[in-house]
Amino acid sequence: MSSFLRVRDLTKSFFIGKRELSVLKGVNLTVERGEFLAIVGPSGVGKSTLLHLLGALDRPTSGEIQYGEVNLANLSDAELATFRNKKIGFVFQFHHLLPEFNALENVMIPALIGRRSREEAGQAARQLLEEIGLGERLCHKPGELSGGEQQRVAVARALATEAEVVLADEPTGNLDTKTGDEVFHLLQRLNRERGLTFLMVTHNEGLAAQAGRVLYMIDGRVDDGR
């Protein structure tokens, strides 16, 4: 495996009035290409904030995020949006599917935003949904799908632009244990079969223990020692 993501001395602060709230106080980690990394910590410790920064949804207060040769700090907002759309997939605790669109259309959306043709986006979305066992549910809207099926659609959507890394924020947190295990095993299979890089944050230590590597976030800090 080769180094894929490097994070150095990452901090993030927010201001509430004149009061500064430090959420991330120094994150250092290296993620290898094709790795499945879990970051564990209780609610409120900064896990979601970290994923937002790694996913180019926000900018850090200080520190460096580098994917391969690309330093996110050097990208304009427009370039950051393009990078995010093409390189990064997201799976959240809540699926965030658009209720007025069916499963196929929901999965197509990132590719269409990335200016792929409707035909190409539709073909890719169909293949993804069939791969994860939802080939018979293409025309069903989110309200007609179970919680596990909705999260599977969200996983397919995360892969719709052929992302190189998937950032998963409590991906099973809104599911019952059995369904959550099924979704997690789907992520493992995609990691293994497609060689995708996964970075998952969770408070579920039992689930995290099944990942390839586990790091712990304490008081806004993570350091893998690399």
GIRAUR-V439486 format. One line per field, one symbol per residue. ss: DSSP state (2 for helix, 1 for strand, 0 for the rest). phi: phi as a letter, one per 40 degrees, with the letter a starting at -180 (. if undefined). burial: b if it has 16 or more other ideal C-beta (glycine too) atoms within 10 Angstrom, else e. Layout:
# GIRAUR-V439486
ss->???
phi->???
burial->???
This chain:
# GIRAUR-V439486
ss->0011111111111111001111111111111100011111000000222222220000000111111001122200222222222221111000000000012222222222200002222222222222200000000012220022222222222200000011111000000022222222222222222200111111002222000011110100111000
phi->.bcbbbbbfcbabbbbgcccbccbbhbbabbccgcbbbbbiccgchccdccccccgcabccahbbbbfccccccccdcccccccccbbbbbbcbcfccccbcdcccccdcccccgcccccccccccccccccgbccbdcccdcbbcdcccccccccccbcbfdcbbbbbfcbcbbcdccccccccccccccccbgccbbbbabcccccccccabbbcbfgbbacgc
burial->eeebbbbeebbbeeeeeeeeeebbbbbbbbbeebbbbbbbbeeebbbbbbbbbbbbeeebeebebbbeeeebeebeeeebeeebbebbbbbbbebebeeeebbbbbbbbbbbeeebeeeebbebbbebbebbebeebbebbbeebeebbbbbbbbbbbbbbebbbbbbbbbbeebeeebbbbbbebbeebbeeeebbbbbbbbbeebbeebeebbebeebbbeeee
